[in-house]
Amino acid sequence: MGWTDFTRRQYARRAMRYASDLTDREWGLIAPCLSGPRRLGRPRSTDLREVVNALLYIATTGCQWRMMPKDFPPFTTVQSYFYEWRATGLWLRINHHLVMEARDLEGREASPSAGVIDSQSVKTTESGGVSGYDAGKKIKGRKRHIVVDTLGLMVASWFTAPTFRIATARLPSSKPFSSASRG
């Protein structure tokens, strides 16, 4: 299938401020996952869409927090939202929501019935955290494991020490993609 004028307009990012910014359609998919206005305390003055755009800018460009362009919210604000959302599992909920939406668009059940696990040894020099030595690959660091469904969509990921054997590992028993948890 080739590019039509419609698909070119749909995926065009040149008119946007940054190529990493969310389109209105993309924002519409993740906005319901974000928290609404606060009931107590000072009203929120930061636009959450701008916070997400700033986080996508950092993920796309690899720039440091302090090197973010000035038209985003202050880096300390963006950083605190990132840490809060990571601690509360918001990123996992957004991924869960997007995977289920993509599966619906493909005409599949919302919950994947099969998946593929793969792992990769990753070098790290960080102290602390999970690390070890992979004698087979001669790498000191971590091992990252990713589970994808039959469409190639990431369902889960985690890090372990390279000495961890996935054949004897037990995955979480909860069913994160059951249709009952869809919301």
Summary of the structure (lengths in Angstrom):
residues: 183
radius of gyration: 19.4
end to end distance: 32.9
largest distance: 54.8
contacts: 396
relative contact order: 0.10
helix: 38%
strand: 16%
